[in-house]
Amino acid sequence: MKSNLDHLPEGKQRELAHVIEIVRGGFAKATAQRTQPRFRNGQLLKIILFGSYARGDWVEDPVGRYFSDYDLLVVVNHEDLTDIAEFWEKTESQILADLSAGTTLRTPVSLIYHSFEEVNEKLRLGRYFFMDIVRDGIALYEAPDHPFAEPQPLSPEQALKETQDYFEEWFETAGQFVVHGTDAKERGWFNKAAFELHQAAERLYHCLFLVRTLYSPKSHNLNRLRDLAEELEPSLKSVWPRETRFEKRCYALLRDAYVKARYSRSYRITEEELDWIAQRVTLLQSLVRQACESRIETLAKVA
């Protein structure tokens, strides 16, 4: 794995150094007072930059309002330490605060957390996502004496079978949520409709990740899923336009529906907003189908 950031401008290198300092400091604080052995002996083993900033093809487009994130894989020595609410929420809040301030950080950051054991298991199972990280990623921090397992690529036949299984399962269930959302809207259950459409969008993103990489991040955060999916499949950038106040509000209502549409009395969504969201989810459904079927066709040619 590489460890050199010379392909990045000095400003980006300084930003990443600042983020690494926050991540390491946040983890130290989150585990400092823990008494259970698995927490007391908690270790931060690796922080790896992957994605566009590791490859060198990041995008900063002020006109189109699209900016690539710093994608970081954080590896710890115990699965319990990957719990975001318990160990990483304050770290992520600090990063967001610094991004909002715009002095030490101007580039969005996306963090994913996995245990060392899980990453090695995924490498042994031939998961493209982790194999690509090992191949193309840049180690920004590494504890000594923790090399990753040797990747074991799948055979073409295995890759095709797993990919087809994921597509059939996740695309079908995403479609069921679309149907449920449409039915709820027709019945006047607008909050329920918003939640069902959120679930449809979430599962479509997960479907794309699983088909393209045999991996999907453990997240309900629609912003994070959208950003990762649009980097993986740029055609998806057309799904959620961000030009007008109405478009931004509709997307925010969908994003918040996972929790607020079910539990908040203050959550309100109109039929017009639901109609717009449903149209965009239908477009997402069509584009994900195209991307997944293209991937399956490619794999079938070599299987």
Secondary structure, DSSP 8 states (H G I E B T S, - for coil): -B---TTS-HHHHHHHHHHHHHHHHHHHHHHHT--SHHHHT--EEEEEEETHHHHT---EETTTTEE--EEEEEEESSGGGG-IIIIIHHHHHHHHHHHHHTSS--S-EEEEEEEHHHHHHHHHTT-HHHHHHHHH-EEEEE-TT----------HHHHHHHHHHHHHHHHHHHHHHHHHHHHHHHTT-HHHHHHHHHHHHHHHHHHHHHHHHS---S---HHHHHHHHHHH-GGGGGTS--SSHHHHHHHHHHHHTTTHHHH-TT----HHHHHHHHHHHHHHHHHHHHHHHHHHHHHHHH-
